[in-house]
Amino acid sequence: MSSVRPMLEICVDNPAGLDAAVAGGADRIELCSALELGGLTPSAALLDRAVRIGCPTHMMIRPRAGGFVVEEDEALLMIDEIRMAVTRGAAGIVVGALGANGLDRERLARFREAARDATIVLHRAIDLVPDPVAAVREAAALGYDKILSSGGAPTAVEGMATLAAMVAAAGERLSIIAGSGVTPANVARLVAGTGVREVHGSASRRGSEPDPQTRRLGFATEPRRETDETIVAALRAAIAVGDNDGTVGSI
């Protein structure tokens, strides 16, 4: 097998972040709103802008913050949003749904059908199931193309052992994307230790403090994270260096 540089996906939630990710060399965008809440469905206008830029874009479909048990009215809304995203040119969509004991296979199957030929990604809802490795097999059987995961841990580095087991379970049927706490300092080690072919990060820095009046009225609590072109470029360079010196290895 030949050595292949892992793909770098950057999650963004505004136009400035989109521009910074592309300028820094992202291979793909995960487009969201409200990254401070883990990412929610972005606007159609932001999707249109991403599509015009031309970087392959996967659109988050998550109608609200909180857990991943999806009610039927929410599922129907998500299906409409999936169809809208595909119609407007999204290369892929990102979804998740949990049931009482693991993945909500019935709703995930409906999302797969709604996405038609677009790529479909199961997001980090998988990190909440009792057995993420078994869930990889379930997602593959449902026709999912990719899974974003930290290996059930707060960060991907902490979940490396589980991520490696997920990669083995996936085989060639789907791709595991390592995400959460991915930095230029750890990305080569993460790829080498797990065998993932794709990595995901915000490549962000802490923004300015909200003004006191905004904070007082509850419109903001913490500074926003801002996508940083230099961190995107550093992630890309770290992956390339790891590939060249053999720490990434053959994929």
Protein Blocks (a to p, Z undefined) as FASTA:
>chain_A
ZZdddddddddfbfklmmmmmmnopabdcddehklnopaaddfklmmmmmmnopacdddd
dfbgcdfbdcfklmmmmmmmmmmmmmnopabdcdddddfklccfklmmmmmmmnmmaccd
ddfklmmpmblmlmmmmmmmnopabdcdehhpabfklmmmmmmmmmmmnmmmbccddeeh
iafklmmmmmmmnopabdcdekiacdddddfklmmnopafbdcddddfklmmmmmmmmmm
mmmnopnopZZ
